Amino acid sequence: YIESNKSIVSLILGQLLGFPNFIPPYATVTDQEISTGVNYGSGGAGIREESGSHLGDRISMDKQLLNHKATISRLSALQSNKTFTHEYLKRCIYLSYIGSSDYINNYLMPNIYPTSNMYTIDKYATVLGKQYYQQLRVHIPSLIVSFFYHSYPTFQTLYSMGARKVAVFGLDQITRSAPVDTSRFGSNKIVVSDIDLINITIIKQISDTLSNAIDRLNNDNTDARFTFINLASISAPQGGKAGLHKFSIYKYVLSLPNIPCCPVRADGGCIPNSIHCPDRDASVLFDRFHPTDITNTVLAKRAYNALSPMDAFPYDISHLAQL
């Protein structure tokens, strides 16, 4: 698993895929657990190295990939067969769920990060999408020698390290309660106060960029299967209701208030020692950024079994697992 702060979704997907236990985190995974899977997630991390740096320590996408490279070396030593490990990795499913922090904790914070002064919305999505594509397929700096590449390449990526079944999650809608600076962003100083307009411009742009990247990845790598999980489609109302709203859990979640379950600080996190709502399943959000378990369950189940052709393409995760 390669992801940022959406570990709950990956844990639910692990259960749907038949894993009896949660996928352990990289920091504590044991030799007995490592062949089952590893969670590299890091709250606040992004595709870009600097994203979320004001929050403190976090493990960016590049560093998560380097951690994965170390895992492969460790797995190879345990299995004592490079060819077996290489084939083993081809059968694994990789979940890449990252990118929101590159907006919420970077582009939409012009007082801290320069990206909104450097790039227009369209250009930033292009630059971000290109870097993500490179991380998935083309290159990242290699700090650890790969165990099965005898040529000792200078650069490594998720694909070059053996991944052949990869689900890439798009960005979710930015919630109306998110404490982002919506007053000014973009190098042309566009004034925007409507969070819906930000969702239309940003989410559509990055979703289009990522879906095009997935098409390119599949066309360029016929031995691999990349798929795009379209969270904007999953979370957005369609015709005033969720897609295929006859499914009661989706209809129920749509009826929930889009407000935090706890009193929040200016940065969007819960106030320490504050009283939370008594029933967390009665709200979409826990704080201003993180969904509640019931919301994560909906996201995970529709990523696993798409209810609309727009939810996942070309495959949902249940079909990806069967390939």
C-alpha positions as MATLAB code, in Angstrom:
seq = 'YIESNKSIVSLILGQLLGFPNFIPPYATVTDQEISTGVNYGSGGAGIREESGSHLGDRISMDKQLLNHKATISRLSALQSNKTFTHEYLKRCIYLSYIGSSDYINNYLMPNIYPTSNMYTIDKYATVLGKQYYQQLRVHIPSLIVSFFYHSYPTFQTLYSMGARKVAVFGLDQITRSAPVDTSRFGSNKIVVSDIDLINITIIKQISDTLSNAIDRLNNDNTDARFTFINLASISAPQGGKAGLHKFSIYKYVLSLPNIPCCPVRADGGCIPNSIHCPDRDASVLFDRFHPTDITNTVLAKRAYNALSPMDAFPYDISHLAQL';
ca = [
       0.000    0.000    0.000;
       1.288    3.448   -0.951;
      -0.877    6.209    0.419;
      -1.099    9.340    2.520;
      -3.593    9.767    5.348;
      -6.479    7.607    4.126;
      -5.462    4.468    5.979;
      -9.014    3.630    7.082;
     -10.108    3.140    3.461;
      -7.160    0.837    2.777;
      -7.910   -1.169    5.929;
     -11.518   -1.669    4.837;
     -10.384   -2.644    1.341;
      -8.014   -5.166    2.901;
     -10.971   -6.765    4.649;
     -12.978   -6.799    1.416;
     -10.052   -8.497   -0.320;
     -10.141  -11.240    2.309;
      -7.273  -10.322    4.608;
      -8.098  -11.510    8.148;
      -6.034   -8.767    9.822;
      -5.280   -5.128    9.135;
      -2.273   -4.423    6.939;
       0.540   -3.422    9.346;
       2.411   -0.103    9.092;
       5.916    0.035    7.667;
       7.436    1.246   10.941;
       6.456   -1.890   12.883;
       5.884   -4.657   10.316;
       7.461   -7.957   11.363;
       9.124  -10.613    9.217;
       6.061  -12.806    9.739;
       3.720  -10.059    8.471;
       5.704   -8.549    5.644;
       4.635  -11.014    2.953;
       0.978  -10.135    3.569;
       1.367   -6.427    2.927;
       2.692   -3.146    4.244;
       0.977    0.200    4.854;
       3.284    3.153    4.070;
       0.669    5.838    4.794;
       1.661    9.138    6.388;
      -0.846   11.792    7.466;
      -0.390   15.142    5.735;
       2.047   13.782    3.145;
       1.824   14.650   -0.514;
       3.103   13.949   -3.977;
       5.336   17.013   -3.616;
       8.079   16.883   -1.011;
       7.124   20.143    0.707;
       3.383   19.521    1.019;
       2.275   19.473    4.655;
       5.686   20.537    5.965;
       4.052   23.097    8.275;
       2.378   20.191   10.096;
       5.658   18.584   11.114;
       7.190   15.249   10.154;
       5.539   13.292    7.369;
       6.666   10.792    4.752;
       6.236   12.073    1.210;
       5.419    9.886   -1.797;
       9.080    9.722   -2.820;
      10.106    8.570    0.641;
       7.255    6.048    0.806;
       8.558    4.541   -2.423;
      12.036    4.323   -0.958;
      10.564    2.571    2.091;
       8.865    0.139   -0.255;
      12.197   -0.514   -1.933;
      13.671   -1.391    1.461;
      10.720   -3.723    2.056;
      11.434   -5.531   -1.221;
      15.053   -6.094   -0.215;
      13.891   -7.415    3.145;
      11.275   -9.675    1.523;
      13.831  -11.018   -0.939;
      16.193  -11.929    1.877;
      13.397  -13.786    3.687;
      12.242  -15.645    0.582;
      15.820  -16.373   -0.564;
      14.749  -16.357   -4.202;
      14.874  -13.202   -6.319;
      12.802  -14.682   -9.127;
      10.088  -15.828   -6.721;
       9.967  -12.388   -5.069;
       9.719  -10.681   -8.448;
       6.781  -12.875   -9.455;
       5.226  -12.479   -6.000;
       5.183   -8.692   -6.320;
       3.389   -8.932   -9.657;
       0.433  -10.557   -7.902;
       0.191   -7.907   -5.176;
      -2.337   -5.070   -5.255;
      -0.994   -1.571   -4.689;
      -3.245    1.229   -3.456;
      -1.971    4.747   -4.078;
      -4.153    7.248   -2.246;
      -2.378   10.591   -2.091;
      -2.657   14.145   -3.422;
      -5.196   16.004   -1.277;
      -2.431   17.458    0.878;
      -0.806   18.935   -2.222;
      -3.825   21.229   -2.394;
      -5.133   21.617    1.163;
      -1.664   21.775    2.727;
       0.132   23.494   -0.117;
      -1.581   25.183   -3.052;
      -4.492   26.583   -1.037;
      -2.192   28.040    1.625;
      -0.560   30.971   -0.223;
       0.782   32.525    2.990;
       3.004   29.473    3.568;
       3.664   27.882    0.183;
       4.615   29.633   -3.102;
       2.928   27.197   -5.499;
      -0.234   29.282   -6.002;
       1.958   32.212   -7.047;
       4.034   30.002   -9.323;
       1.253   28.111  -11.120;
      -2.280   28.632  -12.345;
      -4.784   25.934  -11.356;
      -4.403   24.202  -14.728;
      -0.609   24.362  -14.685;
      -0.365   23.090  -11.111;
      -2.548   20.075  -11.939;
      -0.315   19.373  -14.939;
       2.903   19.677  -12.909;
       1.470   17.559  -10.079;
       0.143   14.929  -12.467;
       3.490   14.706  -14.259;
       5.368   14.197  -11.001;
       2.869   11.527   -9.909;
       3.207    9.751  -13.261;
       6.980    9.744  -12.833;
       6.651    8.283   -9.346;
       4.382    5.529  -10.620;
       6.309    4.730  -13.772;
       9.300    6.809  -14.849;
      11.760    7.666  -12.078;
      12.513    8.783   -8.563;
      15.979    9.124   -7.049;
      17.126    5.724   -5.829;
      18.803    5.713   -2.407;
      18.636    1.939   -1.936;
      19.958   -0.578   -4.466;
      17.209   -2.808   -5.814;
      17.758   -6.482   -5.129;
      16.649   -7.850   -8.502;
      18.029   -5.266  -10.935;
      21.617   -6.322  -11.600;
      22.308   -3.171  -13.608;
      21.810   -1.090  -10.411;
      19.707    1.639  -12.046;
      19.954    5.227  -10.890;
      16.192    5.645  -10.707;
      13.340    3.498   -9.426;
       9.548    3.698   -9.470;
       6.586    1.675   -8.289;
       6.380   -0.064  -11.677;
      10.115   -0.669  -11.979;
      10.091   -2.223   -8.511;
       7.664   -4.889   -9.674;
       4.139   -3.457   -9.220;
       1.722   -4.703  -11.877;
      -1.690   -4.159  -10.235;
      -2.081   -0.568   -9.108;
      -5.218    1.332   -8.048;
      -4.712    5.111   -8.096;
      -7.240    7.123   -6.105;
      -8.294   10.555   -7.297;
      -8.973   13.522   -5.045;
     -12.144   13.762   -3.010;
     -14.254   16.904   -2.870;
     -12.911   19.625   -0.575;
     -15.523   19.999    2.150;
     -17.268   23.290    2.802;
     -15.962   23.223    6.368;
     -12.313   22.834    5.378;
     -10.286   25.805    6.672;
      -8.520   26.563    3.395;
      -7.683   30.068    2.255;
     -10.209   30.442   -0.530;
      -9.772   34.185   -0.861;
      -6.893   34.071   -3.310;
      -5.021   31.435   -5.239;
      -3.394   31.127   -8.627;
      -0.596   33.173  -10.129;
      -3.123   35.571  -11.627;
      -4.589   36.305   -8.149;
      -8.065   35.013   -8.912;
     -10.418   35.849   -6.058;
     -12.564   32.878   -5.124;
     -14.864   32.575   -2.142;
     -17.039   29.676   -3.303;
     -15.743   26.248   -2.261;
     -17.958   24.695   -4.944;
     -16.087   26.654   -7.607;
     -12.790   25.424   -6.191;
     -14.071   21.848   -6.393;
     -15.208   22.324   -9.967;
     -11.911   23.814  -11.106;
      -9.403   21.855   -9.023;
     -11.036   18.447   -8.680;
     -12.053   18.257  -12.336;
      -8.626   19.357  -13.516;
      -6.629   16.912  -11.404;
      -9.120   14.072  -12.038;
      -8.800   14.582  -15.793;
      -5.022   14.708  -15.464;
      -4.843   11.503  -13.418;
      -7.293    9.565  -15.577;
      -5.285   10.520  -18.670;
      -2.130    9.383  -16.872;
      -3.761    6.018  -16.121;
      -4.600    5.576  -19.817;
      -1.002    6.356  -20.700;
       0.370    3.995  -18.059;
      -1.773    1.141  -19.372;
      -0.873    1.875  -22.990;
       2.847    2.081  -22.223;
       2.968   -0.978  -19.973;
       0.933   -3.821  -21.416;
       2.113   -6.209  -18.709;
       0.587   -4.036  -15.965;
      -2.923   -3.022  -14.913;
      -3.423    0.500  -13.576;
      -6.896    1.686  -12.630;
      -8.346    5.008  -11.489;
     -10.686    5.267   -8.491;
     -12.752    8.382   -9.068;
     -13.575    9.663   -5.581;
     -15.171   12.795   -7.038;
     -17.786   10.569   -8.674;
     -18.248    8.397   -5.590;
     -18.770   11.317   -3.209;
     -20.695   13.669   -5.487;
     -24.521   13.683   -5.605;
     -25.916   12.712   -8.996;
     -29.199   14.314   -9.819;
     -29.598   15.350   -6.193;
     -28.903   11.840   -4.917;
     -25.954    9.487   -4.783;
     -25.386    7.226   -7.737;
     -27.689    4.194   -7.473;
     -29.223    5.665   -4.329;
     -31.469    2.631   -3.841;
     -28.604    1.165   -1.782;
     -29.607    2.252    1.712;
     -26.126    2.878    3.137;
     -25.283    5.385    0.389;
     -28.632    7.104    0.728;
     -28.163    7.279    4.493;
     -24.675    8.778    4.296;
     -25.885   11.432    1.864;
     -28.477   12.493    4.409;
     -25.843   13.140    7.080;
     -24.700   16.664    7.936;
     -21.443   17.768    6.334;
     -20.107   19.203    9.588;
     -17.370   18.044   11.975;
     -18.143   15.639   14.796;
     -16.007   17.645   17.220;
     -15.291   21.286   18.087;
     -12.407   22.289   15.833;
      -9.377   24.545   16.033;
      -8.465   27.111   13.393;
      -6.337   24.501   11.596;
      -9.295   22.111   11.290;
      -8.265   19.530   13.889;
     -10.310   18.641   16.945;
      -9.781   20.765   20.037;
      -7.869   18.573   22.545;
     -10.031   17.092   25.309;
     -13.201   18.456   23.712;
     -16.486   16.531   23.731;
     -17.161   14.749   20.461;
     -20.576   13.932   19.050;
     -22.051   10.851   20.780;
     -22.687    8.989   17.497;
     -19.901    9.395   14.949;
     -21.948    7.502   12.372;
     -24.319   10.465   12.380;
     -21.838   12.754   10.616;
     -19.856   12.659    7.383;
     -16.776   14.261    8.950;
     -14.861   13.632   12.164;
     -12.892   16.888   12.045;
     -12.707   19.308    9.121;
     -10.551   16.990    7.035;
     -11.093   13.368    8.017;
     -14.202   11.341    7.162;
     -15.950    9.221    9.762;
     -15.861    5.435    9.559;
     -19.229    5.191    7.855;
     -18.086    7.584    5.128;
     -14.849    5.660    4.650;
     -16.878    2.454    4.409;
     -18.919    3.883    1.545;
     -15.789    5.076   -0.264;
     -14.071    1.704    0.166;
     -17.068   -0.399   -0.871;
     -17.671    1.606   -4.033;
     -13.981    1.496   -4.895;
     -14.148   -2.274   -4.469;
     -17.462   -2.775   -6.299;
     -18.239    0.205   -8.498;
     -21.885    1.198   -8.674;
     -21.333    3.475  -11.646;
     -18.955    3.310  -14.631;
     -17.589    6.640  -13.408;
     -16.597    5.271   -9.990;
     -13.617    3.274  -11.253;
     -12.086    2.724  -14.675;
     -11.062    0.582  -16.376;
     -11.598   -1.715  -13.343;
     -12.860   -1.544   -9.798;
     -10.623   -3.163   -7.209;
     -12.565   -6.433   -7.036;
     -11.953   -6.951  -10.769;
      -8.343   -5.761  -10.533;
      -7.719   -8.501   -7.967;
      -8.970  -11.166  -10.387;
      -6.696  -10.180  -13.274;
];
